[in-house]
Amino acid sequence: MKRSVVVLLHIGYWAVYLFLLGVYSKSEANASDPVSRIANAFYSLFLFAFVPSFVTFYLFYFVLFPKYLQQNKVLLSVIYGLLISIGAAIIGYVLIRYFIESGSLIDMDEGGKHGRSTAIRTIVVMALISSISGIMALVIKGFITWYNEIKLKELLKEKNHEMEMALIKSQLDPHLLFNTINNIDALILKDGVEASNYLNKLSDIMRFMLYETKPDVILLSKEIDYIEKYIALQKIRTANTNYVNFSVAGDVGSKQIAPMLFIPFIENAFKHTNNKKFDNAITIEIIIRKDDIQLLCKNKFDSRLTVKRSNGGLGNELIQKRLNLMYAGKHTLVVEKSGDLYSVNLTITNG
């Protein structure tokens, strides 16, 4: 939701609130009373109702809803909600007594005879009034959050479609397909069984990209299986058996991740490694911990040679957009280029 609309919602709420206070204060003062009496009634109601409500409203809005209620911590939400309402009521009551004692405010309760004796009752009433504003804050914040989530899902669906199309174009470009098929064709004469094995890997990769990437998340084990097959197909393009070093550390279990989240970085590593004679030219590590999943992808390149750029690959901007949509606030991405080494460090929390 646009910031201007949110601001107007807040302004509208408080405008109506102050209007009702004004109407009530006027009704409380007799027609024969002077204007100062009406002003005093409004001033009293402002401290009695508005100040506690204002404090409660924004503590509920900015603290209680996002930190507790949105996290399904219902019991803590109720407890902290009551504490906030009571605390705001005490603040309002202290201000009222201060202005009465200083003579800036006339005690509407018989000149202050019973002001102190009714303190608890007054604070309870103020707390109830401020609680109503707190509930309104939760309603408004909940509505804004719900609306934003709908818009985010629509945007995510659009970006996922864009990503899917870009990935299919990137991965199934003629250069990759023809090279892989030619390599398999040459391998048929040497080792028919091995050639058949690689052909099955290629078939699995195409099937994965076309059918398995439609859900928002897939099992991490499927993603790793796809990466292993992709690397295997890339390795048959060089005689250097130590060209790629791929490892997985940790328990995969039933963890889930957005489909093809890691492969763009791995694909870029292969595209930009211009010397396949390097040992461990590409190092790929997937580290699985209890609370996060980390990808470390490093590739060596000879800076003296010109790297051939491919228009089929995914740009960093599109990759970053997808990360921001899928894992907003739940990922860190560090890309570094130092000397002849290019590295990507991506961590997905709660993956």
C-alpha positions in Angstrom: 0.0 0.0 0.0 1.3 3.5 -0.9 2.7 5.5 2.0 0.4 8.4 1.2 -2.7 6.2 1.6 -1.4 4.8 5.0 -0.8 8.4 6.2 -4.3 9.4 5.2 -5.7 6.4 7.1 -3.9 7.6 10.2 -4.9 11.2 9.8 -8.5 10.3 9.1 -8.7 8.1 12.2 -7.3 10.8 14.6 -9.4 13.5 12.9 -12.6 11.5 13.7 -11.3 10.8 17.2 -10.6 14.5 18.0 -14.0 15.5 16.5 -15.8 13.0 18.8 -13.8 14.4 21.8 -14.9 17.9 20.8 -18.6 16.9 20.6 -18.4 15.1 23.9 -16.7 18.0 25.7 -19.3 20.4 24.5 -22.1 18.2 25.7 -20.4 17.9 29.1 -20.4 21.7 29.6 -23.6 23.5 30.3 -24.9 26.1 27.9 -24.5 28.8 30.5 -20.9 28.0 31.1 -18.3 30.3 29.6 -16.1 29.2 26.6 -13.2 28.6 29.0 -15.3 25.9 30.7 -15.8 24.1 27.4 -12.1 24.5 26.6 -11.2 23.1 29.9 -13.5 20.1 29.3 -11.8 19.4 26.0 -8.4 19.8 27.6 -9.3 17.3 30.3 -10.7 14.8 27.8 -7.5 15.3 25.6 -5.3 14.2 28.5 -7.9 11.6 29.7 -8.6 9.9 26.4 -6.3 11.1 23.6 -2.9 10.9 25.1 -3.2 7.3 26.4 -5.0 6.2 23.2 -2.2 7.8 21.0 0.6 6.0 23.0 -1.3 2.7 23.0 -2.2 3.0 19.3 1.4 3.3 18.0 2.9 0.8 20.5 0.3 -1.7 19.3 0.9 -0.7 15.7 4.7 -0.7 15.6 5.6 -3.2 18.3 2.8 -5.5 19.4 1.5 -6.5 15.9 4.8 -7.2 14.1 6.8 -8.7 17.0 4.1 -10.8 18.7 0.7 -11.0 17.0 2.1 -11.5 13.5 4.4 -14.2 14.9 1.3 -16.0 16.4 2.4 -15.3 19.9 -1.2 -14.7 21.1 -0.7 -15.1 24.8 2.2 -12.7 24.9 0.2 -10.3 22.7 -2.6 -10.2 25.2 -0.2 -9.8 28.2 1.9 -7.0 26.6 -1.3 -5.4 25.2 -2.7 -5.1 28.8 0.6 -3.8 30.1 0.8 -1.2 27.3 -2.8 0.0 27.9 -2.3 0.3 31.7 1.1 2.0 31.3 -0.4 4.6 28.8 -3.3 5.2 31.2 -0.9 5.9 34.1 1.0 8.3 31.9 -2.2 10.1 31.1 -3.4 10.2 34.7 0.0 11.6 35.9 -0.3 14.4 33.3 -3.8 15.2 34.5 -2.8 15.4 38.1 0.2 17.5 37.2 -1.8 20.1 35.4 -4.5 20.1 38.1 -1.9 20.7 40.8 -0.1 23.4 38.7 -3.5 25.2 38.3 -3.5 24.9 34.5 -6.5 22.6 34.6 -9.7 22.7 36.6 -10.6 19.4 38.2 -14.0 18.5 36.8 -14.6 16.1 39.7 -16.0 18.5 42.3 -12.9 20.7 42.4 -10.6 17.8 43.0 -12.1 16.6 46.3 -12.2 13.0 45.2 -9.5 13.1 42.5 -6.9 11.1 44.3 -9.4 8.6 45.9 -10.7 7.6 42.5 -7.3 7.2 40.9 -7.5 3.4 40.3 -11.0 3.7 38.8 -9.9 6.5 36.6 -6.8 4.6 35.4 -8.9 1.5 34.6 -11.4 3.6 32.5 -8.5 5.2 30.7 -6.9 1.8 30.1 -10.1 0.5 28.6 -10.4 3.6 26.3 -6.8 3.2 25.2 -7.3 -0.5 24.6 -10.0 0.3 22.1 -7.5 2.5 20.2 -5.0 -0.3 20.5 -7.5 -2.8 18.9 -8.2 -0.3 16.1 -4.4 -0.1 15.5 -4.3 -3.8 15.2 -7.2 -3.7 12.7 -5.6 -1.0 10.6 -2.2 -2.6 10.7 -3.7 -6.0 9.9 -5.6 -4.6 6.9 -2.4 -2.9 5.6 -0.4 -6.0 6.0 -3.0 -8.2 4.4 -3.2 -5.8 1.4 0.6 -5.7 1.1 0.8 -9.5 1.1 -1.8 -9.7 -1.7 0.2 -7.2 -3.8 3.5 -9.0 -3.0 2.0 -12.3 -4.1 0.9 -10.8 -7.3 4.3 -9.3 -7.9 6.0 -12.5 -6.9 3.9 -14.5 -9.3 4.8 -12.1 -12.1 8.5 -12.2 -11.3 8.5 -16.0 -11.0 7.0 -16.2 -14.4 9.7 -13.8 -15.7 12.3 -15.9 -13.9 10.9 -19.1 -15.3 11.0 -17.9 -18.9 14.5 -16.4 -18.4 15.8 -19.7 -16.9 14.3 -21.8 -19.7 15.9 -19.5 -22.3 19.2 -19.5 -20.4 19.5 -23.2 -19.7 18.1 -24.5 -23.0 20.0 -22.2 -25.3 21.4 -23.9 -28.4 25.0 -23.5 -27.4 24.6 -25.5 -24.2 22.4 -28.1 -25.8 24.4 -28.7 -28.9 27.7 -28.8 -27.0 26.3 -31.4 -24.5 24.7 -33.5 -27.3 28.0 -33.4 -29.3 30.0 -34.5 -26.3 27.6 -37.3 -25.6 27.7 -38.3 -29.3 31.5 -38.5 -29.2 31.4 -40.5 -26.0 29.1 -43.1 -27.6 32.0 -44.5 -29.6 34.2 -44.7 -26.4 31.7 -45.8 -23.8 28.1 -46.4 -24.8 27.0 -47.1 -21.2 28.5 -43.9 -19.9 27.0 -41.9 -22.9 23.6 -43.3 -22.1 24.1 -42.3 -18.5 24.8 -38.7 -19.5 21.9 -38.6 -21.9 19.6 -39.6 -19.0 21.1 -36.8 -17.0 20.4 -34.3 -19.7 16.8 -35.6 -20.0 16.4 -35.3 -16.2 17.6 -31.7 -16.3 15.2 -30.7 -19.0 12.3 -32.4 -17.2 13.3 -30.7 -14.0 13.4 -27.2 -15.6 10.1 -27.7 -17.4 8.0 -29.3 -14.7 9.6 -29.2 -11.3 10.2 -25.4 -11.1 6.5 -24.4 -11.0 5.9 -24.6 -7.2 7.1 -21.7 -5.0 9.4 -24.1 -3.1 10.8 -27.6 -3.6 12.8 -30.0 -1.6 16.4 -29.0 -1.2 17.4 -32.6 -2.1 15.8 -32.1 -5.6 17.7 -28.9 -6.1 21.0 -30.5 -5.1 20.3 -33.5 -7.4 19.7 -31.1 -10.3 23.0 -29.3 -9.5 24.9 -32.5 -9.5 23.6 -33.5 -12.9 24.3 -30.1 -14.3 27.9 -30.2 -13.1 28.3 -33.7 -14.4 27.3 -32.6 -17.9 29.6 -29.6 -17.7 32.6 -31.8 -16.7 32.5 -34.0 -19.8 33.5 -30.9 -21.8 37.0 -31.1 -20.3 39.6 -33.8 -19.7 40.6 -32.2 -16.4 39.0 -34.4 -13.8 39.8 -31.8 -11.0 38.1 -29.0 -12.9 35.2 -28.8 -10.4 35.0 -29.4 -6.7 31.4 -29.8 -5.4 30.5 -30.7 -1.9 27.4 -30.7 0.4 27.8 -30.5 4.2 25.0 -31.0 6.7 21.7 -32.8 6.9 19.5 -32.1 3.9 16.5 -33.7 5.6 13.1 -32.2 4.5 14.4 -28.7 4.0 12.8 -26.7 1.2 14.0 -23.9 -1.0 12.9 -21.8 -4.0 13.5 -23.8 -7.2 16.7 -23.0 -9.1 17.8 -20.5 -6.6 21.5 -21.5 -6.6 21.9 -22.6 -10.3 22.2 -19.0 -11.8 25.4 -18.4 -9.7 26.8 -21.9 -10.6 25.9 -21.3 -14.3 27.8 -18.0 -14.2 30.8 -19.6 -12.7 31.0 -22.1 -15.6 30.5 -19.3 -18.2 33.2 -17.0 -16.8 35.8 -19.6 -16.1 37.9 -19.2 -19.2 40.6 -21.8 -18.5 39.5 -25.3 -17.9 43.0 -26.5 -17.2 43.0 -25.0 -13.7 42.6 -27.6 -10.9 39.6 -26.7 -8.7 38.8 -23.9 -11.2 35.3 -23.9 -9.7 34.5 -24.7 -6.1 30.9 -25.1 -5.0 29.9 -25.7 -1.4 26.4 -26.1 0.0 26.4 -25.9 3.8 23.2 -26.9 5.6 22.7 -25.8 9.1 19.8 -25.9 11.5 18.7 -22.3 10.8 20.1 -21.5 7.4 21.4 -22.8 4.1 24.6 -21.4 2.6 26.0 -21.4 -1.0 29.7 -20.7 -1.5 30.6 -20.6 -5.2 34.1 -19.6 -6.3 35.6 -19.6 -9.8 39.1 -18.8 -11.1 39.6 -16.9 -14.3 42.5 -15.7 -16.3 42.2 -11.9 -16.3 44.5 -11.7 -19.3 42.0 -13.5 -21.4 38.7 -12.0 -22.6 35.7 -13.6 -21.1 33.0 -14.3 -23.7 29.8 -12.9 -22.5 26.6 -14.7 -23.2 23.2 -13.0 -23.6 21.4 -16.1 -22.5 22.5 -15.9 -18.8 20.6 -14.3 -15.9 21.7 -10.9 -14.9 22.6 -10.1 -11.3 19.7 -7.6 -11.2 17.1 -10.2 -11.9 18.7 -12.7 -9.5 18.7 -10.0 -6.8 15.1 -9.1 -7.4 14.0 -12.7 -7.0 15.9 -13.0 -3.8 14.4 -9.9 -2.4 10.9 -11.2 -3.3 11.3 -14.7 -2.1 13.5 -14.1 1.0 13.0 -10.4 1.9 15.0 -9.9 5.1 16.0 -13.5 5.2 19.0 -13.7 3.1 22.5 -12.2 2.7 24.4 -12.1 -0.6 28.0 -11.1 -0.8 29.7 -11.1 -4.3 33.4 -10.3 -4.5 36.0 -10.1 -7.2 39.6 -10.3 -6.0 42.5 -10.8 -8.4 41.7 -13.9 -10.5 39.0 -15.2 -8.1 35.3 -14.5 -8.3 33.2 -15.6 -5.3 29.5 -15.7 -4.3 28.4 -16.2 -0.7 24.6 -16.6 -0.4 22.9 -17.5 2.9 19.2 -18.2 3.2 18.0 -18.1 6.8 15.3 -20.5 7.9 15.7 -22.3 4.6 
